[in-house]
Amino acid sequence: MKSSITTVKVNKDLYESFKIQNVKSKFHLQDLVNRAMYLYLNDLEFKDRLYNFIIPVLSEESQVTKLNITGSTR
């Protein structure tokens, strides 16, 4: 499988929680991203869930800009 290197900014608190939770399982961010992209492209329910999902506020810093992931109007 060919790979592409990219850079994304992620919520620090979410990323730290993800790393801590997955230390023993060896499930990496790359695994999550690849699987999520596959599901996004191939599973309409998954895609709709992502479009309508609101990330809960995790810290004071993220309260300044509450992350709200919404889809395009269809």
MDTraj code that builds the backbone (N, CA, C; nanometers):
import mdtraj as md
import numpy as np

residues = "MET LYS SER SER ILE THR THR VAL LYS VAL ASN LYS ASP LEU TYR GLU SER PHE LYS ILE GLN ASN VAL LYS SER LYS PHE HIS LEU GLN ASP LEU VAL ASN ARG ALA MET TYR LEU TYR LEU ASN ASP LEU GLU PHE LYS ASP ARG LEU TYR ASN PHE ILE ILE PRO VAL LEU SER GLU GLU SER GLN VAL THR LYS LEU ASN ILE THR GLY SER THR ARG".split()
xyz = np.array([
    [0.0844, -0.1181, 0.0000],
    [0.0000, 0.0000, 0.0000],
    [0.0886, 0.1240, 0.0000],
    [0.0594, 0.2163, -0.0895],
    [0.1321, 0.3425, -0.0931],
    [0.0803, 0.4329, 0.0178],
    [0.1682, 0.5151, 0.0702],
    [0.1315, 0.6077, 0.1767],
    [0.1546, 0.7505, 0.1321],
    [0.0848, 0.8414, 0.1961],
    [0.1024, 0.9831, 0.1727],
    [0.1254, 1.0497, 0.3074],
    [0.2266, 1.1321, 0.3164],
    [0.2554, 1.2016, 0.4414],
    [0.1781, 1.3325, 0.4422],
    [0.1092, 1.3569, 0.5532],
    [0.0317, 1.4795, 0.5678],
    [0.0418, 1.5273, 0.7119],
    [0.0064, 1.6501, 0.7347],
    [0.0084, 1.7067, 0.8689],
    [-0.1300, 1.7600, 0.9005],
    [-0.1797, 1.7272, 1.0178],
    [-0.3083, 1.7806, 1.0615],
    [-0.2955, 1.8288, 1.2050],
    [-0.3726, 1.9287, 1.2385],
    [-0.3779, 1.9760, 1.3766],
    [-0.4958, 1.9065, 1.4432],
    [-0.4704, 1.8470, 1.5595],
    [-0.5760, 1.7797, 1.6335],
    [-0.5867, 1.8401, 1.7728],
    [-0.7011, 1.8238, 1.8320],
    [-0.7232, 1.8715, 1.9679],
    [-0.6252, 1.8012, 2.0614],
    [-0.5469, 1.8778, 2.1347],
    [-0.4410, 1.8234, 2.2201],
    [-0.4964, 1.7273, 2.3253],
    [-0.6048, 1.7645, 2.3911],
    [-0.6623, 1.6793, 2.4957],
    [-0.7120, 1.5469, 2.4382],
    [-0.7776, 1.5537, 2.3217],
    [-0.8247, 1.4306, 2.2578],
    [-0.7072, 1.3413, 2.2202],
    [-0.6038, 1.4006, 2.1642],
    [-0.4879, 1.3224, 2.1208],
    [-0.4177, 1.2578, 2.2405],
    [-0.4001, 1.3325, 2.3488],
    [-0.3360, 1.2766, 2.4683],
    [-0.4176, 1.1605, 2.5240],
    [-0.5492, 1.1761, 2.5302],
    [-0.6356, 1.0681, 2.5779],
    [-0.6258, 0.9466, 2.4866],
    [-0.6219, 0.9707, 2.3571],
    [-0.6094, 0.8621, 2.2598],
    [-0.4781, 0.7866, 2.2810],
    [-0.3673, 0.8598, 2.2957],
    [-0.2367, 0.7956, 2.3151],
    [-0.2352, 0.7108, 2.4414],
    [-0.2858, 0.7649, 2.5500],
    [-0.2857, 0.6934, 2.6775],
    [-0.3694, 0.5662, 2.6679],
    [-0.4850, 0.5756, 2.6047],
    [-0.5751, 0.4616, 2.5936],
    [-0.5188, 0.3505, 2.5057],
    [-0.4316, 0.3846, 2.4128],
    [-0.3862, 0.2870, 2.3148],
    [-0.2399, 0.2467, 2.3268],
    [-0.1765, 0.2776, 2.4378],
    [-0.0361, 0.2420, 2.4567],
    [-0.0170, 0.0905, 2.4494],
    [-0.0983, 0.0169, 2.5215],
    [-0.0814, -0.1287, 2.5266],
    [-0.1312, -0.1979, 2.4004],
    [-0.2331, -0.1453, 2.3382],
    [-0.2925, -0.2131, 2.2227],
    [-0.2165, -0.1885, 2.0931],
    [-0.1252, -0.0918, 2.0940],
    [-0.0480, -0.0578, 1.9740],
    [-0.1377, -0.0122, 1.8582],
    [-0.2518, 0.0465, 1.8910],
    [-0.3415, 0.1019, 1.7898],
    [-0.3025, 0.2475, 1.7717],
    [-0.2487, 0.2807, 1.6568],
    [-0.1929, 0.4136, 1.6326],
    [-0.2925, 0.5057, 1.5633],
    [-0.2610, 0.6338, 1.5681],
    [-0.3440, 0.7341, 1.5024],
    [-0.3572, 0.7029, 1.3530],
    [-0.2514, 0.6558, 1.2926],
    [-0.2555, 0.6192, 1.1503],
    [-0.3591, 0.5097, 1.1250],
    [-0.3675, 0.4105, 1.2152],
    [-0.4678, 0.3047, 1.2032],
    [-0.6085, 0.3634, 1.2076],
    [-0.6292, 0.4526, 1.3037],
    [-0.7599, 0.5153, 1.3196],
    [-0.7979, 0.5965, 1.1957],
    [-0.7041, 0.6765, 1.1479],
    [-0.7318, 0.7631, 1.0329],
    [-0.7630, 0.6797, 0.9089],
    [-0.6821, 0.5776, 0.8816],
    [-0.7062, 0.4939, 0.7639],
    [-0.8419, 0.4252, 0.7709],
    [-0.8775, 0.3718, 0.8862],
    [-1.0054, 0.3033, 0.9007],
    [-1.1218, 0.4007, 0.8931],
    [-1.1044, 0.5174, 0.9556],
    [-1.2110, 0.6177, 0.9518],
    [-1.2325, 0.6693, 0.8095],
    [-1.1244, 0.6888, 0.7341],
    [-1.1395, 0.7346, 0.5959],
    [-1.2090, 0.6277, 0.5115],
    [-1.1742, 0.5017, 0.5336],
    [-1.2388, 0.3941, 0.4587],
    [-1.3893, 0.3918, 0.4885],
    [-1.4230, 0.3968, 0.6174],
    [-1.5648, 0.3953, 0.6558],
    [-1.6371, 0.5185, 0.6021],
    [-1.5731, 0.6327, 0.6076],
    [-1.6316, 0.7563, 0.5570],
    [-1.6677, 0.7424, 0.4088],
    [-1.5805, 0.6791, 0.3339],
    [-1.6020, 0.6637, 0.1902],
    [-1.6997, 0.5511, 0.1547],
    [-1.7168, 0.4529, 0.2439],
    [-1.7927, 0.3332, 0.2088],
    [-1.9160, 0.3059, 0.2941],
    [-1.9366, 0.3837, 0.3982],
    [-2.0485, 0.3564, 0.4888],
    [-2.1265, 0.4870, 0.5109],
    [-2.2423, 0.4972, 0.4479],
    [-2.3216, 0.6201, 0.4540],
    [-2.3632, 0.6554, 0.5965],
    [-2.3973, 0.5550, 0.6795],
    [-2.4347, 0.5817, 0.8191],
    [-2.3183, 0.6444, 0.8955],
    [-2.1985, 0.5902, 0.8761],
    [-2.0794, 0.6433, 0.9419],
    [-2.0559, 0.7884, 0.8992],
    [-2.0658, 0.8125, 0.7696],
    [-2.0466, 0.9475, 0.7159],
    [-2.1469, 1.0452, 0.7768],
    [-2.2721, 1.0058, 0.7832],
    [-2.3752, 1.0914, 0.8417],
    [-2.3491, 1.1173, 0.9901],
    [-2.3050, 1.0130, 1.0627],
    [-2.2724, 1.0311, 1.2057],
    [-2.1624, 1.1351, 1.2230],
    [-2.0600, 1.1289, 1.1384],
    [-1.9512, 1.2261, 1.1485],
    [-1.9989, 1.3669, 1.1187],
    [-2.0817, 1.3821, 1.0154],
    [-2.1324, 1.5140, 0.9787],
    [-2.2113, 1.5775, 1.0932],
    [-2.2809, 1.4974, 1.1696],
    [-2.3698, 1.5498, 1.2729],
    [-2.3142, 1.5414, 1.4142],
    [-2.1879, 1.5021, 1.4277],
    [-2.1277, 1.4823, 1.5590],
    [-2.0721, 1.6124, 1.6151],
    [-2.0987, 1.6387, 1.7413],
    [-2.0436, 1.7554, 1.8105],
    [-1.9473, 1.7034, 1.9156],
    [-1.8229, 1.7486, 1.9091],
    [-1.7224, 1.7050, 2.0054],
    [-1.7461, 1.7791, 2.1369],
    [-1.7593, 1.7047, 2.2474],
    [-1.7787, 1.7717, 2.3767],
    [-1.6566, 1.8563, 2.4140],
    [-1.6793, 1.9605, 2.4882],
    [-1.5710, 2.0471, 2.5344],
    [-1.4897, 1.9706, 2.6379],
    [-1.3572, 1.9674, 2.6190],
    [-1.2714, 1.8897, 2.7079],
    [-1.1865, 1.9750, 2.8014],
    [-1.1653, 2.1008, 2.7687],
    [-1.0808, 2.1849, 2.8523],
    [-1.1248, 2.3301, 2.8381],
    [-1.0718, 2.4150, 2.9248],
    [-1.1038, 2.5573, 2.9170],
    [-1.0613, 2.6147, 2.7825],
    [-0.9460, 2.5712, 2.7336],
    [-0.8943, 2.6221, 2.6064],
    [-0.9913, 2.5920, 2.4928],
    [-1.0455, 2.4707, 2.4911],
    [-1.1350, 2.4349, 2.3814],
    [-1.2730, 2.4968, 2.3976],
    [-1.3016, 2.5563, 2.5134],
    [-1.4298, 2.6235, 2.5312],
    [-1.4344, 2.7534, 2.4504],
    [-1.3168, 2.8074, 2.4198],
    [-1.3112, 2.9295, 2.3402],
    [-1.3702, 2.9027, 2.2024],
    [-1.3327, 2.7913, 2.1427],
    [-1.3871, 2.7528, 2.0128],
    [-1.4412, 2.6119, 2.0262],
    [-1.5682, 2.6005, 2.0475],
    [-1.6273, 2.4684, 2.0580],
    [-1.6278, 2.4047, 1.9201],
    [-1.5705, 2.2861, 1.9114],
    [-1.5612, 2.2184, 1.7823],
    [-1.6972, 2.1614, 1.7452],
    [-1.7494, 2.2051, 1.6343],
    [-1.8776, 2.1573, 1.5864],
    [-1.8576, 2.1085, 1.4443],
    [-1.8640, 1.9770, 1.4264],
    [-1.8420, 1.9199, 1.2944],
    [-1.9760, 1.8976, 1.2302],
    [-2.0022, 1.9718, 1.1238],
    [-2.1285, 1.9571, 1.0549],
    [-2.1036, 1.9331, 0.9076],
    [-2.1977, 1.8698, 0.8450],
    [-2.1818, 1.8380, 0.7033],
    [-2.2330, 1.9488, 0.6151],
    [-2.2090, 1.9303, 0.4898],
    [-2.2601, 2.0257, 0.3922],
    [-2.4094, 2.0047, 0.3761],
    [-2.4778, 2.1048, 0.3286],
    [-2.6207, 2.0907, 0.3074],
    [-2.6432, 2.0019, 0.1871],
    [-2.7264, 1.9034, 0.2073],
    [-2.7540, 1.8102, 0.0962],
    [-2.8993, 1.8096, 0.0661],
])
top = md.Topology()
chain = top.add_chain()
for i, resn in enumerate(residues, 1):
    res = top.add_residue(resn, chain, resSeq=i)
    for name in ("N", "CA", "C"):
        top.add_atom(name, md.element.get_by_symbol(name[0]), res)
traj = md.Trajectory(xyz[None], top)
